[in-house]
Amino acid sequence: MPACYDIHAPKRSANLSVNGDLLAKAKSLGVNLSATLEQALSRAVQEQQRAQWLAENRDAIAGYNAQVEQHGVFSDGQRSF
């Protein structure tokens, strides 16, 4: 799946607050905090963008589905199954 952001953009520092025990365990296990945060943020951004797109296109999707329900799809006559 393609990235939802410019993967070549320069890195920037960010100040975060994290549960101390969780941070200690992650560090002791060698978890790459930056990579883990980027992956989690990417998933969160994709989920939010998907939800936003669906909300913005809800009427068009409903209209298309109603059209298909009433008239079928253009390729109905071409199917052999």
C-alpha positions in Angstrom: 0.0 0.0 0.0 1.4 3.4 -0.9 2.3 5.8 1.8 -0.2 8.5 2.7 2.6 11.1 3.1 5.9 12.1 1.6 8.4 9.5 2.8 11.3 11.7 1.6 10.3 14.7 3.7 13.0 15.6 6.2 12.7 14.3 9.8 11.6 16.8 12.5 12.0 16.5 16.2 8.9 16.3 18.4 8.3 16.4 22.1 6.1 13.6 23.3 4.8 12.4 26.7 4.8 8.6 27.0 3.9 6.3 29.9 7.3 5.7 31.7 6.9 2.0 32.1 5.9 1.5 28.5 8.8 3.5 27.3 11.3 1.6 29.5 10.0 -1.8 28.3 10.1 -0.7 24.7 13.7 0.5 25.1 14.7 -2.7 26.8 13.3 -4.7 23.9 15.1 -2.6 21.3 11.9 -1.1 19.8 12.7 1.7 17.4 10.5 4.4 18.8 10.7 6.7 15.7 9.8 4.0 13.3 7.1 2.6 15.5 5.5 6.1 15.9 5.7 6.8 12.1 4.0 3.5 11.4 1.2 4.1 13.9 0.7 7.7 12.7 0.6 6.5 9.1 -2.1 4.0 10.0 -4.1 6.6 12.0 -3.8 9.2 9.1 -4.9 6.6 6.6 -7.9 5.6 8.7 -8.9 9.3 9.2 -8.5 10.0 5.5 -10.6 7.0 4.6 -13.4 8.0 7.0 -13.3 11.6 5.7 -13.4 10.4 2.0 -16.4 8.1 2.8 -18.2 10.9 4.6 -17.6 13.4 1.7 -18.7 10.8 -0.9 -21.6 9.2 1.1 -24.3 10.7 -1.1 -22.6 9.7 -4.4 -22.0 6.1 -3.2 -25.6 5.8 -2.1 -26.7 7.2 -5.4 -24.6 4.7 -7.3 -25.7 1.8 -5.2 -29.4 2.8 -5.8 -28.7 3.0 -9.6 -27.1 -0.5 -9.6 -30.0 -1.9 -7.5 -32.5 -0.5 -9.9 -30.8 -1.0 -13.2 -27.9 -3.4 -12.6 -24.3 -2.7 -13.8 -23.3 -2.0 -17.4 -21.7 -5.4 -17.8 -24.6 -7.6 -16.6 -25.2 -8.8 -20.2 -21.6 -9.8 -20.7 -21.3 -12.1 -17.7 -21.0 -15.8 -18.4 -21.5 -17.0 -14.8 
